[in-house]
Amino acid sequence: MRIAVVGHICLDLIPHWQVGGLDCLRPGTIVEMNGLAFSPGGVVSNTGLCLRRLGFDPILVGRVGSDHLANIIASIFEQQGMSPDFLHRSSGTTSYTIVLSPPGTDRIFLHYPGCNDEFSVDDIDYSALAGSFFHFGYPPLMREMYTEGGKNLAAVFQKAKDAGCITSLDMAVPDPNAPSGQVDWEEILARALPYVDVFLPSLDELLFMVAPEEYAALRKGSLRLSTALLDRLGQHLLELGTAVAGIKLGSEGFYLCSGARAGTLFGAQWANRQLLSPVFQVTARGTTGAGDTTIAGFLAGLALGQEPCGAATLATAVGAYTVEAAAVEGVPALTEVQARISSGWPRGACTIAAPGWVPGKLGVLVGPKDGSFLS
């Protein structure tokens, strides 16, 4: 089954900044750079490229302009062996991000949403995607997806289900000072998740949307992460309508829970699961793109028909390769990932408070209410 990656796409423009810091940016001065890199960004590019490196042939769907930026994106896709044919060319301007990364300083992003703000259900050729995995990403960065209570986001997923697709959704943290940070995300999720089979937010994205007090604590560094909190969040997502909830936890790994509907979609072993996949040990060079590649690993596991422990393990393994290389390009072929897992690749210690959880297959922790205990 093919995997379609749909939604936010942009072109990252990355000046090679070698000397000096942000204090060099003064009116009337020139700051010399040492070259410029072009890199497609957004979920379509990041998750799509990772799937390609794993050995899949993803269908890439997004909205771009009829401009030079779109031509660059298409050219890079073709160089990576991916077709740009499903990118909808519009009369608008392609989204871009200028990434300022002075030595020893956190990056600053100058982002223009461009065509992403106009993306709609009409940009998707559902007849070409029928029966595929349909993965959509970054509604908070796409205006038409979060306005009107998420009506258009729900329509995107309803049409995908009507086309016989297995659906999944990824998020981004809304800007609290932008319109996307002022809308009711709980309402949007309640509208869309009945049509979403697999929901894959990060912890900070999810807390922003459904648990603002915990999000504030997370930002302050005072949130104590526990499986009790993860279970509460996961069950809430299942009640809103999704069949499988996977929460990306950064350096703590990947949490997975599912309801009865997951058994109908993916087989009985997917029903009523409660799992935590700790990270694999690597020397970390950077986390850019790790969330998108973690999702690519999980989608790969689903597409291959793996059981939950296997899919969760593949998710954390692919994410670990990205952290090790500080880039999506660090992800190798799927056979190499699987060989490293099979060779006994050690996992990091789990520091999450997890009373009653026990080791399961492949080093995944299993919760006390997991369906494997209850069947």
Helices and strands as residue ranges (DSSP letters): E 3-7, E 10-15, G 22-24, E 36-41, H 42-54, E 59-65, H 68-79, E 87-90, E 96-100, E 108-112, G 114-118, G 121-123, H 126-129, E 133-137, G 139-141, H 143-146, G 148-150, H 151-162, E 166-170, G 179-181, H 185-192, G 193-195, E 198-199, H 203-210, H 212-220, H 227-240, E 244-248, G 250-252, E 254-258, H 260-266, G 268-270, E 274-277, H 290-303, H 308-325, G 328-330, H 334-342, E 358-359, G 361-363, E 365-366, H 371-374
